[in-house]
Amino acid sequence: MINTRKVRSDKKHTIKPTIPVKLKETLNRISYITTTPVKDVGEFICVSGLHSKKVIENLSQNFRRSYQFDNTIYFGELEKKSLQSKKYNVPTDRVTIRFKISTNEQINALAYSLDVTPSKATALLLETSIKDPIIVNKYLKMYLQKNIDQVRIKELKKIIKFINQNNPYEEEISWTEIMYYVYKEIKTSTTTMTAAITGFIDKHKK
């Protein structure tokens, strides 16, 4: 009798896409700020992108085969050139990301529609998703809510609201801007991000 090994439901599949160095540096910064492994940051951004209509619509411009997103079907055109052979005109490097089986299946479906390898599809997905401020903002907000007590989170919300109401510029300040501001203040010190954010809130609360 042949014993077949069961595949663990939480087993993850590793993909190592080649991406622009600047994109990898951005992932590294988010990783440093949130004290989270790069592979987990990349996974969150890619998964969020797979569930973002804005991201999929952006990628759909290069679909060679049909792709279904929720109740929407994006029809591909075989006349379009595959992005597989398209090279970056900037320095590149590999990044390692591990995905759950269900996510890996979604990436394979995306790769099929784009007519590229899963590795290339992951690179395109990552590059498109990280440009959506909503996705990065969501990740940083989630980090803050896990690491800062609720009283201070409420104070931070008040600070952001105050800045936006009194901001003479058109662009609104978000959780992301606050995190990067604090990051720049502490990157040469030994202060932890959590401690720095707490100090920032205590300093600016009304």
N, C-alpha and C positions, 0 to 999 in steps of 0.2 A: 504494500500500500504506500502510495506516494504522499508525503506530507507537504501540503502547500502552506507557505508562510503567510499569515494574515498581515495585510497592510494596515499599519496604525492609522486611525482616523485623523490624528493630529500631525502625521508625518508631513514634512515640508519638502518642496522641490526647489533646488538651487538654480538660479539663473545668473549669469555674469555678463550683463550688457556692457558694451563699450559706449561711453558717453563723453561729452566735452569736459575737460578738466575743470572749467569754471562751474559746471553743474555739480561735479563731484565735490568741489570746495564748498558749495552751498549746502549740500547734504551733510558735509563734515561740520559746518557751522551749526546747523540745526541739531546735529548729534551732540555737539559739545554743549550747546545752550541747555539742552534738555537731559543731558547725561544719559542718552539712549543710544544703543548701537546703530551704526549707519544702516545695517541691513533691516532693522525694524522701522527706521524713518522711511527708507525707500519702499518698504512693503506698504506702510500706511498711505503714502502719497500715491502709489500705483493703484491700490484698492479703491481709494477715494476717487481717482480718475476714472476707473472702470464704472463707477456709479454716478459720474457727473455727465449730464447731458451736454454741457458746454464743451467738455473735453472730448467726448465722443464725436460731437458735431465737427469739431476742429479736425480730428483724425479722419473723419468720413470723407474729407476732400481727396483722400488718397486711397479709398477703398477700391479694390479691383473685383471683389466679390461681396455679396450681400452680408449685412451684419444686423442682428436684432438687439435693440436696446429697449428693455421694458416692452411697451406696445408699439414701438417705432421700428420700422425696418428701413435701413439705409441700403439703397441699391448700389452695387459696385459697377464699375465700368472696366472691362478688360483692356480697353484701349489705353488706360492710364498706365504710366510706367511705374514699375515696382520701385520702392525706396531702398530695396535691399542693397543695391550697388552704390547708392549715394554715399559719398564720403564727406566727413566733416572737414572744413577748411581751417580747423583750429586744433590745438593739442588735445589728445583724448587719453582716457585711462579706463580700466575696467572697475566695476563696482559689483560686489556680491550681495544679492538679495534672495531671501528664501520665502517662498509662497506656500500657502495651504493648497491642498489638492484642488479644491473648488476654484480658487483664484487662478491656479495654474491652467485649469481648463478654460477659464475666461480669456486668459492671455493667448492660449493656443487658438481660440476662436477668432480673436482680434488679429493674430498673426496670419491666419488663413484669409481673412477679409482683406488685409493689407498686402497679402502675398509676399510675406517676409518670414524670417525665422523667428521663433519665440524670443530669442535674445534681442533681435532688432526691434521687435514689437514692444518689448519692455523698455528699451532705450527711448523709443518714440513716445510711449505712454508716460514715462517718467519726465521727459523733457516738456511735454505738453501740460501735464498735471501740475508741475511745480511752478509754472507761470501763472496759475490761477491763484490769486491771493486768498480766496475763500478757503482753499484746501490747506495752505500753509497756516493761515490764521486759525483754522479749526484745530490743527495739530498743536500749536503753541498754547491755545486756550485750554485744550484738554490737559496739557502738561501742568499748567498753572493750577487748574482745578484739583489736580491730584496731589500737588505739592505745597500749595498755600492754603491756609485755613480759610473757611468761608467768610469770616468777618473781614479779612483783608481782601478777599476777592471782591466783596461788595464795595470796599473802599476803592479798589482799582477801577471798577466799573464807573464809579463816580468821577474819578480822575479823568478817565477816557472821555466821559460825557462832558465834563467841564472843558477839556481841551478842545473837543469838537465844536462845542457851542460858542467858544471864543476864538476859534481858529480863523484867521483872516485869509487862509488859503482854501482852495476848492477841495483838495483831497483830504479825506477824513483820516484821523489817527486810529489805528487798530491795535489789537493785542500784539501783532507782529512788530509794529513800529516800536512799541514800548519795550518788548523783549530785546530787539536789536540795539536800542538806545542803552539799555542797562548792560548788555553784552559788551558794547564798546567801552563802557566805563570800567568794567572789571577784567577785561581780557589780559591785562598785564599784572593782575593781582592774584592772590590765592583765595579770595572770597568766592563762595559757592554761588551759583545762580539763584538758588532759593533764598539765600540770605540777602543777596543784593536786591532781589525783587521786593522782599519784605522791607528792607531799608528804604527803597524807593517809595513804596506805598506810605510808610510811616512819615517820610519826609514831606510828601506832597498832599497828604490827606487834609481836607478842610475841617 
